[in-house]
Amino acid sequence: MRPKRLEDVVGQAHLLGDGHILARAIRADRIPSMILWGPPGTGKTTLAHVIANETHSIFVPFSAVLGGVPELRKLIAAAKEQKSYYGKKSILFIDEIHRFNKAQQDALLPHVEDGTVTLIGATTENPSFAVNSALLSRARVFDLKPLEASDLHRLLERALGDEEHGVGHVPHRFEADALAAISQNAGGDARRALSALELASDFAQSAGVETVTVGIVQEALATQTLLYDKSGEEHYNVISAFIKSMRGSDPNASVYWLMRMLEAGEDPLFVLRRMLIFASEDIGNADPRALDLAVSSDAAFRRLGMPEGIFPIAQCCIYLASAPKSNASYKAWTAAQTDVRELGTLPVPLKLRNASTGAMKSWGYGDGYRYPHDESGFSTGETYLPDALVGRTYYRPTTRGFEARIRERLRELRERSSEEADESGEPPEGKS
């Protein structure tokens, strides 16, 4: 049932809808190397096949699980020959590219760079973590979303009407509610939906049932759930519950969801990455030790492996859940990022510029800079932002944990500046 033409692909309207960049690139036969990132069953392999068909390219599949660099070199050599002697383009499709190590990914770079092959990599992992930066800089990342229930319903109806590739040759019929049950409970996974349809159809045929009911479909879906829990919708549900339990300072729920993931076979390094992010994003300076412990837990696990590596992971999980929380650092950098993007490259004040040459000194670089160490460690009234942003506050520390001490120190420094301004009768520099 895999589509062969672009117009037959269901879902991913944000990429393949009229006027969107990937659809335009396919129709214009100007395909960049790309990474297709999304949950299982969202059409990554299908889209790669469609691109090859639409651009009249040779489709060269390669599994990052089963193959290595020697096999890859043979495929590259064949692609180079096709291009040199026959003028044919090759699309190298690497499934589960996140399983390639750095050396394997580096082996692709020169051939992607010189256009010997157009790379299409498929991954369920975040490319920022799973694909090295050199390869990412040469490829576009396209984020595939779980399919909507309406999209899955269209796929199921198509399979029911297809006698050659679908189940159209089977004499029984499906209740409307049965199809709706598959569409709504397949977790946005086309493969799971079609597998459930096939399993329900096979059951009805073997049992001599003329009508497939919701009950039959529910059995088919239940059978499929164990196959897809690790990387399907449940994967995202459980990791969400894990993060929210730690954010809610519930160590009991946090360690429960942790074990749900690890017992299901989740990659412990994925869990550790999420805890590293959490330690900075959700705890931050309320407890600076949290990030240290998360980094140490990651290092300890890499040395210990499983099963002993579960000790530092569980210890870190419970600590993060129990620690005081603050997202003030996160809010600070997002606010600063907004100003950078909206206001562009505001000039650096002359007093803050580095006067590394005589000419620069003559231009006023560094003039007026006050050295804090010569003023008891803090230059009252001094400003360091671009002139257009003086007075802007990005970081607002909370009163929780260690951040309360940071908040108090910053308050004292501000008061010193205000007192100096009162004594001089003038406001601090940059203030009015």
C-alpha positions in Angstrom: 0.0 0.0 0.0 3.0 2.3 -0.1 2.3 5.3 -2.3 4.4 5.9 -5.3 3.3 9.4 -6.3 3.4 12.6 -4.3 -0.3 13.2 -4.6 -1.0 9.8 -3.0 0.9 10.6 0.2 -1.5 11.2 3.1 -0.7 13.7 5.9 2.3 16.0 6.4 0.5 18.9 4.9 3.0 21.3 6.6 5.6 19.8 4.3 3.8 18.5 1.2 0.8 20.9 0.9 0.6 23.2 -2.1 3.3 25.9 -1.9 5.3 24.3 0.9 9.0 24.1 0.5 9.5 20.3 0.3 6.6 19.8 -2.2 8.1 22.6 -4.4 11.5 21.1 -4.2 10.2 17.6 -5.3 8.2 19.0 -8.2 11.1 21.1 -9.3 13.6 18.2 -9.0 15.8 20.2 -6.7 16.1 17.9 -3.8 18.5 18.8 -1.0 20.0 16.2 1.2 17.7 15.8 4.2 16.9 14.2 7.5 13.3 13.0 8.0 12.6 13.0 11.7 9.4 11.6 13.2 7.8 8.8 15.1 7.3 5.4 13.5 4.7 5.0 10.9 4.6 8.7 9.8 5.9 8.0 6.3 9.6 8.6 6.3 10.5 5.6 4.1 7.4 6.2 2.0 8.4 9.8 1.4 11.9 8.8 0.4 10.5 6.3 -2.2 8.2 8.9 -3.5 11.0 11.5 -3.9 13.0 8.9 -5.9 10.1 8.1 -8.2 9.2 11.8 -8.7 12.7 12.8 -9.5 13.6 9.7 -11.6 16.4 8.9 -9.3 17.9 5.5 -8.4 16.7 4.5 -4.9 19.6 3.1 -2.9 18.3 1.7 0.5 20.8 1.2 3.4 20.1 0.1 6.9 22.3 1.7 9.6 21.5 -1.3 11.8 22.7 -4.0 9.4 25.4 -2.2 7.3 28.8 -0.6 7.9 31.3 1.6 6.1 32.6 -1.1 3.7 29.1 -1.7 2.4 28.5 2.0 2.2 31.6 2.6 0.1 30.4 0.0 -2.4 27.1 1.8 -2.7 28.8 5.2 -3.1 31.1 3.7 -5.8 28.1 2.4 -7.7 26.3 5.8 -7.4 29.4 7.6 -8.7 29.5 5.3 -11.7 25.8 5.8 -12.4 26.3 9.6 -12.3 29.5 9.6 -14.4 28.6 7.2 -17.2 24.8 7.3 -17.3 23.9 10.7 -15.9 21.6 9.1 -13.3 21.1 10.6 -9.8 21.1 8.3 -6.8 19.2 8.9 -3.6 20.9 7.1 -0.7 18.2 6.3 1.9 19.7 5.5 5.3 17.1 4.1 7.7 17.7 4.7 11.4 20.6 7.0 10.6 20.9 7.8 14.3 22.5 4.4 14.8 25.5 5.5 12.7 28.5 6.4 14.9 30.5 9.6 14.2 33.0 7.8 11.9 30.3 6.3 9.8 28.5 9.6 9.5 31.8 11.3 8.6 32.3 8.8 5.8 29.2 10.3 4.1 30.3 13.9 4.2 32.5 14.2 1.0 29.9 12.3 -1.1 27.0 14.4 0.1 29.2 17.5 -0.4 30.2 16.8 -4.0 26.7 15.6 -5.0 27.6 12.0 -5.7 24.5 11.0 -3.8 21.5 12.9 -2.3 21.2 11.7 1.2 17.8 11.0 2.8 18.2 9.9 6.4 15.3 8.6 8.6 15.4 8.8 12.3 13.0 8.7 15.3 15.6 10.4 17.4 16.2 14.2 17.7 18.7 14.9 15.0 20.4 17.5 17.2 21.5 14.7 19.4 21.7 11.8 17.0 23.4 13.3 13.9 26.7 15.1 14.1 26.8 18.8 13.3 28.9 18.5 10.1 26.3 16.2 8.5 23.4 18.4 9.8 25.0 21.5 8.2 24.8 19.7 4.8 21.2 18.5 5.2 17.8 20.0 5.8 15.8 18.5 8.7 12.1 17.9 8.1 9.9 17.1 11.0 7.2 14.6 10.3 4.1 14.6 12.5 1.9 11.7 13.7 -0.9 11.3 11.2 -4.4 12.7 12.0 -7.2 10.2 12.5 -8.8 11.6 9.3 -5.6 10.8 7.4 -5.5 7.3 8.8 -9.2 6.8 7.9 -8.4 7.7 4.2 -5.5 5.1 4.2 -7.8 2.4 5.6 -10.5 3.1 3.0 -7.9 3.0 0.3 -6.7 -0.4 1.5 -10.3 -1.7 1.7 -10.8 -0.8 -1.9 -7.5 -2.2 -3.2 -7.8 -5.8 -4.3 -4.2 -6.2 -5.3 -2.3 -4.7 -2.4 -4.9 -4.2 0.2 -7.8 -6.3 1.6 -10.3 -5.5 -1.1 -10.3 -9.1 -2.2 -11.8 -10.2 1.1 -15.6 -10.7 1.0 -16.4 -9.3 4.5 -17.1 -5.7 5.3 -16.0 -3.3 8.1 -18.4 -1.4 10.3 -17.9 2.3 10.2 -17.2 2.4 13.9 -14.6 -0.3 13.5 -12.6 1.8 11.0 -13.0 4.8 13.2 -11.7 2.8 16.2 -8.5 1.9 14.2 -8.0 5.5 13.0 -8.4 7.0 16.5 -6.3 4.4 18.4 -3.4 3.9 16.1 -1.5 6.8 17.6 -0.9 8.5 14.3 1.0 5.5 13.0 0.0 4.4 9.5 1.9 1.1 9.8 0.1 0.3 13.0 -3.3 1.2 11.5 -2.8 -0.9 8.3 -1.4 -3.8 10.4 -4.5 -3.7 12.6 -6.7 -3.6 9.5 -5.0 -6.7 8.1 -5.1 -8.6 11.4 -8.8 -7.9 11.9 -9.4 -8.9 8.3 -7.5 -12.1 8.6 -9.4 -12.9 11.9 -12.7 -12.3 10.2 -11.8 -14.5 7.2 -10.5 -17.4 9.4 -13.5 -17.2 11.7 -16.0 -17.0 8.8 -17.3 -13.6 10.1 -19.0 -11.4 7.5 -18.8 -8.1 9.4 -15.7 -6.8 11.3 -16.9 -5.1 14.5 -15.3 -2.8 16.9 -14.7 -5.7 19.3 -12.6 -7.5 16.6 -10.6 -4.3 15.9 -9.9 -3.7 19.6 -8.4 -7.2 19.8 -6.3 -6.4 16.8 -5.1 -3.1 18.3 -4.3 -4.7 21.6 -2.1 -7.3 19.9 -0.2 -4.5 18.1 0.3 -2.3 21.2 3.1 -4.4 22.6 5.0 -4.1 19.3 4.8 -0.3 19.2 4.8 0.9 22.8 8.5 1.7 23.0 8.6 4.1 20.1 5.0 4.9 19.4 2.5 7.2 21.1 3.1 5.7 24.5 6.8 6.6 24.3 5.8 10.3 24.2 3.1 9.9 26.9 5.5 8.3 29.4 8.4 10.7 28.9 5.9 13.5 29.3 4.6 12.0 32.5 8.2 11.6 33.7 9.2 15.2 33.1 6.0 16.6 34.6 6.4 14.4 37.7 9.9 15.8 38.3 8.7 19.3 37.6 5.9 18.7 40.1 8.5 17.6 42.8 7.1 14.1 43.1 10.0 11.7 43.5 7.7 8.7 43.8 5.9 9.3 40.5 9.2 10.3 38.8 11.0 7.0 39.7 7.9 5.0 38.7 7.9 6.6 35.2 11.6 6.2 35.0 11.3 2.4 35.5 8.4 2.2 33.1 10.7 3.5 30.4 13.8 1.4 31.3 11.8 -1.8 31.8 10.2 -1.3 28.3 13.7 -1.2 26.8 14.1 2.6 26.4 17.6 3.8 25.8 19.0 5.0 29.1 21.1 7.6 27.3 17.8 9.1 26.0 16.5 9.3 29.6 19.8 10.9 30.8 19.7 13.5 28.1 16.2 14.5 29.2 17.4 14.8 32.8 20.4 16.9 31.7 18.0 19.3 30.0 15.6 19.3 33.0 18.4 20.1 35.5 19.1 23.3 33.6 15.7 24.2 32.2 13.5 23.5 35.3 15.9 23.8 38.2 18.6 26.1 37.0 20.2 28.3 39.7 17.7 27.3 42.3 20.1 24.4 42.8 23.2 24.6 40.6 24.3 21.2 41.9 21.5 19.5 40.0 23.3 20.0 36.7 26.5 18.7 38.2 24.7 15.5 39.4 23.0 15.0 36.0 26.4 15.3 34.2 28.0 12.9 36.8 25.2 10.4 36.4 25.6 10.4 32.7 29.3 9.8 33.0 28.8 7.1 35.7 26.3 5.3 33.5 28.7 5.3 30.5 31.3 3.7 32.7 29.0 1.2 34.4 26.5 0.2 31.8 23.5 -1.9 32.8 22.3 -3.1 35.2 24.5 -1.3 37.7 24.1 2.0 35.8 20.5 2.2 37.0 21.8 3.3 40.4 23.2 6.8 39.4 20.2 7.2 37.0 17.7 6.6 39.8 19.7 8.7 42.3 19.7 11.6 39.8 16.0 11.2 39.1 15.0 11.4 42.8 17.3 14.4 43.4 16.0 16.4 40.4 12.4 15.7 41.5 13.2 16.8 45.1 15.2 19.9 44.2 13.8 23.5 44.3 12.6 24.6 40.9 13.2 27.7 38.8 12.9 28.4 35.1 14.3 31.9 35.5 17.4 31.1 33.4 15.3 29.7 30.6 13.0 32.7 30.6 16.1 35.0 30.7 17.7 33.6 27.5 14.4 33.3 25.6 13.7 37.0 26.4 17.2 38.0 25.3 16.9 35.9 22.2 13.7 37.8 21.3 15.5 41.1 21.5 18.4 39.8 19.5 16.1 38.6 16.7 13.9 41.6 16.7 16.5 44.4 17.2 19.4 42.8 15.3 23.1 43.6 15.8 23.0 46.7 18.1 26.4 48.4 18.3 28.6 47.5 21.2 29.2 50.6 23.4 32.6 52.1 22.8 33.6 51.7 26.5 33.1 47.9 26.2 35.1 47.4 23.0 38.5 45.9 22.9 41.2 48.5 22.0 43.8 46.0 20.7 45.5 48.5 18.3 46.6 52.2 18.6 44.0 53.1 15.9 41.2 51.6 18.0 42.3 53.6 21.0 42.3 56.8 19.0 38.7 56.0 17.9 37.6 55.8 21.6 37.5 52.1 22.0 37.6 51.3 25.8 37.3 54.9 26.8 35.3 55.3 30.1 35.4 51.6 31.0 35.5 51.1 34.8 37.4 48.0 36.1 35.1 46.4 38.8 38.1 44.9 40.7 39.4 48.5 41.3 36.0 49.4 42.8 35.4 46.7 45.5 34.3 44.2 42.8 31.3 46.2 41.5 31.2 49.4 39.5 28.0 51.1 40.8 25.9 52.8 38.1 27.8 51.2 35.3 25.9 49.7 32.3 26.8 46.9 29.9 23.9 46.5 27.5 23.7 48.3 24.1 22.4 51.8 24.6 19.0 51.0 23.2 18.6 48.2 25.8 19.9 49.9 29.0 17.5 49.1 31.8 16.2 45.9 30.2 15.9 43.0 32.7 16.1 39.5 31.4 17.0 37.5 34.5 14.5 37.6 37.4 15.7 35.2 40.1 13.1 33.5 42.2 13.0 33.2 46.0 13.6 29.4 45.8 16.7 27.5 46.8 20.1 29.0 46.0 18.5 31.4 43.6 17.2 33.3 46.6 20.8 34.2 47.5 21.4 35.3 44.0 18.3 37.5 44.1 19.4 39.1 47.4 22.9 39.8 46.0 21.6 41.5 42.9 19.1 43.5 45.0 22.0 44.7 47.2 24.0 45.8 44.2 21.1 47.7 42.7 20.6 49.5 46.0 24.2 50.5 46.1 23.8 52.0 42.6 20.7 53.9 43.8 22.4 55.2 46.9 25.3 56.5 44.9 22.9 58.2 42.5 21.1 59.9 45.5 24.4 61.1 46.9 25.6 62.6 43.6 22.2 64.0 42.8 22.3 62.3 39.4 20.8 59.1 38.2 23.0 56.1 37.4 24.4 56.1 33.8 21.7 55.1 31.4 18.9 55.8 33.8 16.4 58.6 33.8 
